[in-house]
Amino acid sequence: MLDKKKIKEKLEKERDNLLEQMKGMGKLNTETDEWETTPEEQDFPESDENDKADRFEDFEARSSVMKTLEPRLNSILKALKGLNRESFGKCVVCKKDIEMARLEVNPAAQTCKKHLES
């Protein structure tokens, strides 16, 4: 049987962790409701082309991480929103219960192991 209280706690903890990471790399655009990566703040001006290149590489790396974190955050928020629905914990493909072990690892899972790649 699903322990929705435990699942909710895990989802909220992951949501908070993701938000903390994302706030360190960017900001939420309230008009588009999407996260935008921002360059790391510097206390000193860039002195040469190598510094500019390093800063650009850092920005690209931050952008890449943000592209991974944002969809995960969205799936967590969706799971939290649907937690009290009767369909929570059911595979969206076959409508059978998602395995407890899978939900323990990924409380935002929407498919059973059989339909993981669907």
Number of C-alpha atoms within 10 A of each C-alpha: 6 14 9 14 10 12 19 18 13 18 22 15 13 17 19 13 12 17 17 11 14 21 15 12 20 17 14 14 10 8 6 8 8 11 19 18 22 15 15 13 7 8 5 6 8 13 8 8 9 10 12 13 12 12 17 14 12 14 17 15 14 19 19 12 15 21 14 10 16 17 11 16 20 13 17 24 17 12 21 19 11 14 19 11 9 8 14 21 27 17 20 17 13 12 14 13 17 23 17 15 10 16 17 15 10 14 25 26 22 23 23 23 14 12 13 11 7 9
